[in-house]
Amino acid sequence: MEKIKVMTVFGTRPEAVKMAPLALELASREEIESIVCVTAQHREMLDQILEIFGIVPRYDLNIMKPGQTLYEITGRILEGMDGVLKDAAPDIVLVHGDTSTTFAGALAAFYRQIPVGHVEAGLRTYNIYSPFPEEMNRRLVGQIASLNFAPTRRNAENLALEHVLGETFITGNTVIDALKTTVRSDYRFRDPVLRELDGLGHRIVIITAHRRENYGRPFENILSAIRETAARYPEVEFVYPVHLSEYVTENAHRVLGGVRNIHLIKPLDLDEMHNLMERAYMVMTDSGGIQEEAPALGKPVLVMRHETERPEAVEAGTVKLCGIEREDIIAMACELLDGGAAYDAMANAVNPYGDGEASRRITDAILWHFGRGEKPDSFGG
């Protein structure tokens, strides 16, 4: 019997973090020919993840260019995927989440009438401009996909309300699978700043802030709030791996550069970031995936946005929304840094996002779809 050709398509660092465990699980199954295609929407940060997991793509579109626009990204991926899909002739194409690579990869497969599987399906804010363009990307892919792999029951319910045509499986999130292999108690940091901080025993706050819709006044508020919070807690070390975006880099260094207990460092490899999270006190972010990763390690997360497509974390108590106003961010950060009941409640809340078996469930669902196995169990029962 011929193997099922399963192509995974991804192009950014966050996608790679969550697709790498799945690509390895697919490659481990004798019934499957696993084909990896990367777009390199992010080049350097993507390559770091590929190296950590030992994944060598069969296809690499290498589309990244300085100052690339959404129009250019989408167009180059569509054009590049046409040749890739013609050459590889996969039986199904898997895309992840909500990036421009996700949408363009799914659309390219649709144009060739190849089934699409959507990993991390069903996340919604119900505001098409926040996050932008991610909210619309994931909605559009939901209308294309034949198989939807929803991390949580809430995500599956969102898809049901939209009457998507594809079948939905509740799998948990593959990022928890990744954590199982990257976090180690004996880990030694390669970054010299992290190595020094690890030896001091000080509390560490991780900052990640780069979301496009926060550019402008919201980003100024975020940076100003971080600077003020650092001034109020000089014994706490604030570590900010700064995104490679020119806008983010210039403004982060302008506002936060030179502050003694704020450390602006280059983006971290996955294993560095995961082990930093494991040893940190808390996280302040406007990002998405870290809202799932940090709670799995018992770390409270303050989300510097007005809404999140991950409401399960808010309901579970692992995440709090603090908005984008300077004083609100400062107040909520100080509440956690003061310790006590507020901190303990978040640190001890149960992570709703997975048990480390998402990649196995997704692979089993694909085999079941092609008549090669049993239907998988659902995460959460």
C-alpha positions as CSV (number, residue, x, y, z in Angstrom):
1,M,0.0,0.0,0.0
2,E,1.4,3.4,-1.0
3,K,2.3,5.8,1.7
4,I,0.2,8.9,2.4
5,K,2.1,12.0,1.4
6,V,1.6,14.6,4.1
7,M,3.2,18.0,3.5
8,T,3.7,20.4,6.3
9,V,4.0,24.1,5.3
10,F,5.3,26.8,7.6
11,G,7.4,29.9,7.5
12,T,7.7,31.8,10.8
13,R,9.4,30.9,14.1
14,P,6.1,30.5,16.0
15,E,4.8,28.1,13.3
16,A,8.0,26.1,13.3
17,V,8.0,25.7,17.1
18,K,4.5,24.2,16.9
19,M,4.9,22.2,13.6
20,A,8.3,20.7,14.4
21,P,7.0,18.1,16.9
22,L,4.2,17.2,14.4
23,A,6.7,16.9,11.5
24,L,8.8,14.5,13.6
25,E,5.7,12.5,14.6
26,L,4.6,12.2,11.0
27,A,8.1,11.0,9.9
28,S,8.0,8.3,12.6
29,R,4.9,6.6,11.1
30,E,5.6,3.9,8.4
31,E,2.3,4.7,6.7
32,I,3.3,8.3,6.0
33,E,5.8,10.1,3.7
34,S,6.5,13.3,5.6
35,I,7.3,16.3,3.3
36,V,8.4,19.6,4.9
37,C,8.1,22.8,2.9
38,V,9.2,26.1,4.4
39,T,8.5,29.5,3.0
40,A,11.0,31.3,5.2
41,Q,8.7,34.2,5.9
42,H,11.1,34.6,8.8
43,R,14.5,33.3,7.7
44,E,17.0,33.5,10.6
45,M,14.5,32.7,13.3
46,L,13.0,29.8,11.3
47,D,16.4,28.2,10.7
48,Q,17.1,28.2,14.4
49,I,14.1,26.0,15.0
50,L,14.8,23.6,12.1
51,E,18.3,23.1,13.5
52,I,17.1,22.4,17.1
53,F,14.7,19.7,15.9
54,G,17.0,18.3,13.2
55,I,14.5,19.0,10.4
56,V,15.7,19.4,6.8
57,P,13.0,20.8,4.5
58,R,12.6,19.2,1.1
59,Y,11.4,22.5,-0.2
60,D,12.5,26.0,0.8
61,L,10.8,29.0,-0.9
62,N,13.2,31.5,0.8
63,I,10.8,34.4,0.2
64,M,12.0,36.8,3.0
65,K,13.1,40.2,1.8
66,P,13.8,43.4,3.8
67,G,10.7,45.5,4.4
68,Q,8.4,42.9,2.8
69,T,4.7,43.8,2.7
70,L,1.7,41.5,3.2
71,Y,1.0,41.8,-0.5
72,E,4.5,40.7,-1.4
73,I,4.6,37.8,1.1
74,T,1.3,36.4,0.0
75,G,2.1,36.7,-3.7
76,R,5.5,35.1,-3.5
77,I,4.2,32.2,-1.4
78,L,1.3,31.5,-3.9
79,E,3.7,31.6,-6.8
80,G,6.3,29.4,-5.1
81,M,3.8,26.9,-3.8
82,D,2.4,26.3,-7.3
83,G,5.6,24.6,-8.4
84,V,6.1,22.8,-5.1
85,L,2.6,21.2,-5.1
86,K,2.9,20.2,-8.7
87,D,6.3,18.5,-8.0
88,A,5.4,16.8,-4.7
89,A,1.8,16.0,-5.4
90,P,0.9,15.6,-1.7
91,D,-2.3,13.9,-0.5
92,I,-2.9,16.6,2.1
93,V,-1.3,19.9,3.1
94,L,-1.0,20.9,6.7
95,V,-0.8,24.6,7.7
96,H,-0.6,26.1,11.1
97,G,-2.4,28.9,12.9
98,D,-2.8,32.3,11.3
99,T,0.2,33.7,9.5
100,S,0.4,34.9,5.9
101,T,2.2,31.6,5.1
102,T,-0.8,29.7,6.6
103,F,-3.4,31.5,4.4
104,A,-1.3,31.5,1.2
105,G,-0.3,27.9,1.7
106,A,-3.9,26.8,2.2
107,L,-5.1,28.8,-0.8
108,A,-2.4,27.3,-3.0
109,A,-3.5,23.8,-2.0
110,F,-7.1,24.7,-2.6
111,Y,-6.3,25.9,-6.1
112,R,-4.9,22.5,-6.8
113,Q,-7.9,20.8,-5.0
114,I,-5.6,19.2,-2.4
115,P,-7.2,18.7,1.0
116,V,-5.9,21.0,3.8
117,G,-5.5,20.3,7.5
118,H,-5.5,23.3,9.8
119,V,-3.4,22.9,12.9
120,E,-4.4,25.2,15.8
121,A,-7.8,25.9,14.3
122,G,-10.7,27.8,15.8
123,L,-8.9,30.6,17.7
124,R,-11.0,33.8,17.4
125,T,-11.1,37.4,18.7
126,Y,-14.0,38.3,16.4
127,N,-12.3,41.5,15.5
128,I,-11.0,41.2,12.0
129,Y,-8.3,43.9,12.6
130,S,-7.0,42.5,15.9
131,P,-4.7,40.7,15.6
132,F,-4.1,41.9,12.0
133,P,-3.9,40.1,9.6
134,E,-4.0,36.9,11.7
135,E,-7.7,37.0,12.6
136,M,-8.8,37.0,9.0
137,N,-6.1,34.5,7.9
138,R,-7.3,31.9,10.3
139,R,-11.0,32.5,9.5
140,L,-10.3,32.1,5.8
141,V,-8.3,28.9,6.3
142,G,-11.2,27.5,8.3
143,Q,-13.4,27.7,5.3
144,I,-10.9,25.9,3.2
145,A,-9.8,23.1,5.5
146,S,-11.0,19.5,5.3
147,L,-9.5,18.7,8.7
148,N,-9.5,21.1,11.6
149,F,-7.3,20.4,14.6
150,A,-8.6,22.5,17.4
151,P,-6.5,22.8,20.6
152,T,-9.4,23.1,22.9
153,R,-13.1,22.5,23.1
154,R,-13.8,26.2,23.0
155,N,-11.9,26.4,19.7
156,A,-14.0,23.5,18.3
157,E,-17.2,25.3,19.4
158,N,-16.1,28.4,17.5
159,L,-15.8,26.3,14.3
160,A,-19.1,24.7,14.8
161,L,-20.8,28.1,15.1
162,E,-19.3,29.1,11.8
163,H,-20.6,25.8,10.2
164,V,-17.2,25.0,8.7
165,L,-17.4,22.1,6.3
166,G,-14.3,20.2,7.5
167,E,-14.2,17.7,10.3
168,T,-12.9,18.9,13.7
169,F,-10.7,17.1,16.1
170,I,-9.8,18.4,19.6
171,T,-6.1,17.7,20.0
172,G,-4.5,20.0,22.5
173,N,-1.7,22.3,21.3
174,T,1.5,21.0,19.8
175,V,3.5,23.6,21.6
176,I,3.2,21.5,24.8
177,D,4.7,18.6,22.9
178,A,7.7,20.8,22.1
179,L,8.2,21.8,25.7
180,K,8.6,18.1,26.7
181,T,11.8,17.9,24.7
182,T,13.3,21.4,25.2
183,V,13.1,22.1,28.9
184,R,15.9,20.5,31.0
185,S,16.8,20.9,34.7
186,D,20.5,20.8,33.8
187,Y,20.3,23.3,30.9
188,R,23.1,25.8,30.5
189,F,22.4,29.0,28.6
190,R,24.5,29.9,25.6
191,D,23.6,33.6,25.7
192,P,26.2,35.3,28.0
193,V,23.6,37.7,29.5
194,L,21.3,34.8,30.4
195,R,24.2,32.8,31.8
196,E,25.2,35.6,34.1
197,L,21.6,36.3,35.2
198,D,21.0,32.6,35.9
199,G,23.9,32.6,38.4
200,L,22.6,35.6,40.3
201,G,19.4,34.1,41.5
202,H,17.4,37.3,40.9
203,R,13.8,37.2,39.8
204,I,13.4,37.5,36.0
205,V,10.5,39.0,34.0
206,I,10.4,38.1,30.3
207,I,9.2,40.7,27.9
208,T,8.0,39.9,24.4
209,A,6.3,42.7,22.4
210,H,6.2,43.1,18.7
211,R,2.6,42.8,17.5
212,R,1.9,44.8,14.4
213,E,-1.5,46.3,15.6
214,N,0.3,47.7,18.7
215,Y,2.7,49.9,16.6
216,G,2.3,53.6,17.4
217,R,1.0,54.9,20.7
218,P,0.2,51.4,22.2
219,F,3.8,50.3,21.7
220,E,5.0,53.5,23.3
221,N,2.7,52.8,26.2
222,I,4.1,49.3,26.6
223,L,7.7,50.4,26.5
224,S,7.1,53.3,28.9
225,A,5.3,50.9,31.3
226,I,8.2,48.4,31.2
227,R,10.7,51.2,32.0
228,E,8.7,52.5,34.9
229,T,8.1,49.0,36.3
230,A,11.8,48.3,36.1
231,A,12.5,51.5,38.0
232,R,10.1,50.5,40.8
233,Y,11.7,47.0,41.2
234,P,15.5,47.5,40.7
235,E,16.2,44.1,42.2
236,V,14.2,42.4,39.4
237,E,15.8,41.7,36.0
238,F,13.7,42.4,32.9
239,V,14.8,40.4,29.8
240,Y,13.5,41.5,26.4
241,P,14.5,39.3,23.4
242,V,13.9,42.0,20.8
243,H,12.1,41.1,17.6
244,L,14.0,41.6,14.4
245,S,11.4,44.0,13.0
246,E,13.2,47.4,12.3
247,Y,10.3,49.3,14.0
248,V,10.5,47.2,17.2
249,T,14.3,47.2,17.4
250,E,14.6,51.0,17.0
251,N,11.9,51.9,19.5
252,A,12.9,49.3,22.1
253,H,16.4,50.5,22.2
254,R,15.3,54.2,22.2
255,V,13.1,53.8,25.2
256,L,14.7,51.0,27.2
257,G,18.3,51.1,26.2
258,G,20.7,51.9,29.0
259,V,18.4,50.9,31.9
260,R,20.5,48.8,34.3
261,N,18.0,46.0,35.0
262,I,16.5,45.8,31.5
263,H,18.4,43.5,29.1
264,L,17.7,43.9,25.4
265,I,19.0,40.8,23.7
266,K,18.7,39.2,20.3
267,P,15.8,36.8,19.6
268,L,16.5,33.5,21.4
269,D,16.7,30.0,20.0
270,L,13.7,27.9,21.1
271,D,15.6,25.9,23.8
272,E,17.0,29.1,25.2
273,M,13.6,30.7,25.4
274,H,11.8,27.7,26.9
275,N,14.4,27.2,29.6
276,L,14.4,30.9,30.3
277,M,10.6,30.7,30.8
278,E,11.0,27.7,33.1
279,R,13.4,29.8,35.4
280,A,11.5,33.1,35.1
281,Y,9.1,34.7,37.6
282,M,6.5,35.9,35.1
283,V,6.0,37.0,31.5
284,M,4.7,40.3,30.0
285,T,3.7,39.9,26.3
286,D,1.6,41.0,23.4
287,S,2.3,37.7,21.6
288,G,0.2,34.6,21.1
289,G,2.0,31.3,21.6
290,I,3.7,32.3,24.8
291,Q,0.2,32.5,26.4
292,E,0.2,28.7,26.1
293,E,3.8,27.9,26.8
294,A,4.4,29.9,30.0
295,P,1.3,28.5,31.9
296,A,2.5,25.0,31.1
297,L,5.6,25.9,33.1
298,G,3.6,27.6,35.9
299,K,4.5,31.2,35.0
300,P,1.8,34.0,35.2
301,V,1.3,35.9,31.9
302,L,0.2,39.5,31.5
303,V,-1.1,40.1,28.0
304,M,-0.6,43.7,26.8
305,R,-3.6,43.6,24.5
306,H,-7.3,44.4,24.7
307,E,-8.4,40.9,23.7
308,T,-7.0,37.4,23.2
309,E,-7.9,34.5,21.0
310,R,-7.0,32.3,23.9
311,P,-9.8,33.0,26.4
312,E,-9.4,29.6,28.0
313,A,-6.2,30.8,29.7
314,V,-8.0,33.9,31.1
315,E,-10.8,31.7,32.4
316,A,-8.3,29.2,33.9
317,G,-6.5,32.0,35.6
318,T,-3.1,31.5,34.0
319,V,-3.3,34.7,31.9
320,K,-4.6,38.2,32.6
321,L,-5.4,40.9,30.0
322,C,-4.0,44.3,31.1
323,G,-4.7,46.2,27.9
324,I,-2.4,48.8,26.3
325,E,-2.7,51.8,28.7
326,R,0.5,52.6,30.5
327,E,-0.9,52.9,34.0
328,D,-2.9,49.6,33.7
329,I,0.2,47.7,32.6
330,I,2.2,49.1,35.5
331,A,-0.5,48.4,38.1
332,M,-1.0,44.7,37.1
333,A,2.7,44.1,36.8
334,C,3.3,45.5,40.3
335,E,0.5,43.4,41.7
336,L,2.3,40.3,40.6
337,L,5.8,41.5,41.5
338,D,4.6,42.1,45.0
339,G,3.8,38.4,45.3
340,G,1.2,37.0,47.5
341,A,-2.2,35.5,46.6
342,A,-2.5,37.2,43.2
343,Y,0.8,35.6,42.0
344,D,0.2,32.2,43.6
345,A,-3.3,31.9,42.1
346,M,-1.9,32.4,38.5
347,A,1.2,30.3,39.0
348,N,-0.8,27.3,40.3
349,A,-3.7,27.4,37.8
350,V,-4.0,24.4,35.5
351,N,-2.9,25.0,31.9
352,P,-5.9,24.3,29.6
353,Y,-3.8,23.8,26.4
354,G,-2.6,20.3,26.3
355,D,-1.0,17.2,27.7
356,G,1.9,16.7,25.2
357,E,0.0,14.3,22.9
358,A,-1.3,16.7,20.3
359,S,1.0,15.6,17.5
360,R,0.1,12.0,18.1
361,R,-3.7,12.8,17.9
362,I,-3.3,14.9,14.7
363,T,-1.3,12.1,13.0
364,D,-3.9,9.5,14.1
365,A,-6.6,11.7,12.7
366,I,-4.9,11.9,9.3
367,L,-4.5,8.2,9.2
368,W,-8.1,7.7,10.1
369,H,-9.2,10.2,7.4
370,F,-7.4,8.1,4.8
371,G,-8.8,4.8,6.2
372,R,-5.6,3.6,7.8
373,G,-6.4,3.6,11.5
374,E,-8.8,4.4,14.4
375,K,-10.3,7.7,15.2
376,P,-8.2,9.4,17.9
377,D,-9.3,10.3,21.4
378,S,-10.1,14.0,22.1
379,F,-8.0,16.1,24.4
380,G,-9.9,16.8,27.6
381,G,-12.1,13.8,27.2
